[in-house]
């Protein structure tokens, strides 16, 4: 669901992250501010999927997300930043590990 669908269209990045953490959601974004906030605060969650490397079509997003879900267990995703690039998928645990 989009942040605007739950009344967060004018919320700060921190507010979006906190709501996602409370609700057990994973944030999907191309905004580099989100992983910076998680890293700087040493947060354990929420999980984050970051698309990097340009504009992705809807089909490309769906295909890449399917690859993420095939490779990353849900309990790992909840506490990680997954960076999706055109030629690879990287995983970084949250919380300074």
C-alpha positions as CSV (number, residue, x, y, z in Angstrom):
1,X,0.0,0.0,0.0
2,X,1.1,3.5,-0.6
3,X,1.9,5.8,2.4
4,X,-0.8,8.2,1.2
5,X,-3.4,5.4,1.5
6,X,-2.9,5.4,5.3
7,X,-2.8,9.2,5.7
8,X,1.0,9.6,5.5
9,X,1.2,11.6,2.3
10,X,2.7,14.6,4.2
11,X,4.5,12.6,6.9
12,X,8.3,12.8,7.4
13,X,10.5,9.9,6.4
14,X,10.9,9.1,10.0
15,X,7.2,9.0,10.6
16,X,6.8,6.6,7.7
17,X,9.5,4.4,9.0
18,X,8.0,4.3,12.5
19,X,4.6,3.5,11.2
20,X,6.0,0.7,9.1
21,X,7.9,-0.7,12.1
22,X,4.9,-0.6,14.4
23,X,2.7,-2.4,11.8
24,X,5.4,-4.9,10.8
25,X,5.6,-3.6,7.2
26,X,8.5,-3.4,4.8
27,X,9.2,0.0,3.1
28,X,9.7,-0.1,-0.7
29,X,11.4,3.0,-2.0
30,X,13.9,4.6,-4.4
31,X,14.6,7.4,-1.8
32,X,18.1,7.2,-0.4
33,X,17.0,9.1,2.8
34,X,15.3,6.0,4.1
35,X,18.3,3.7,4.4
36,X,20.4,6.6,5.7
37,X,17.9,7.2,8.5
38,X,17.8,3.5,9.4
39,X,21.6,3.3,9.4
40,X,22.2,6.5,11.4
41,X,19.7,5.5,14.1
42,X,20.9,1.9,14.4
43,X,17.3,0.8,13.9
44,X,16.5,-2.9,13.9
45,X,13.5,-2.3,11.5
46,X,11.4,-1.8,9.6
47,X,12.8,-3.7,6.6
48,X,13.5,-1.7,3.5
49,X,13.7,-2.6,-0.2
50,X,15.6,0.1,-2.1
51,X,15.4,0.3,-5.9
52,X,18.6,1.9,-7.3
53,X,19.8,2.6,-10.8
54,X,17.1,4.5,-12.6
55,X,13.5,4.2,-13.6
56,X,12.0,0.7,-13.5
57,X,8.9,-0.2,-15.4
58,X,6.0,-1.7,-13.4
59,X,6.9,-5.1,-14.9
60,X,10.6,-4.8,-14.0
61,X,9.6,-3.9,-10.4
62,X,7.4,-6.9,-10.1
63,X,10.1,-9.2,-11.5
64,X,12.8,-7.8,-9.3
65,X,10.5,-8.0,-6.2
66,X,9.8,-11.7,-7.0
67,X,13.5,-12.3,-7.1
68,X,13.9,-10.6,-3.7
69,X,11.1,-12.7,-2.2
70,X,12.7,-15.9,-3.6
71,X,16.1,-15.1,-2.1
72,X,15.3,-13.4,1.2
73,X,13.4,-15.1,4.0
74,X,10.6,-12.9,5.5
75,X,12.2,-12.8,8.9
76,X,15.5,-11.6,7.4
77,X,13.7,-9.0,5.2
78,X,12.1,-7.5,8.3
79,X,15.5,-6.5,9.7
80,X,17.4,-5.7,6.6
81,X,18.0,-3.3,3.8
82,X,17.7,-5.0,0.4
83,X,19.2,-3.0,-2.4
84,X,17.8,-3.8,-5.8
85,X,20.0,-2.9,-8.8
86,X,19.7,-3.8,-12.4
87,X,22.4,-6.5,-12.2
88,X,22.3,-7.6,-8.6
89,X,20.5,-7.7,-5.3
90,X,22.4,-6.9,-2.1
91,X,21.4,-7.5,1.5
92,X,22.6,-5.5,4.5
93,X,21.3,-6.4,8.0
94,X,20.0,-3.5,10.1
95,X,21.3,-2.6,13.6
96,X,25.0,-2.2,12.9
97,X,25.7,-5.9,12.2
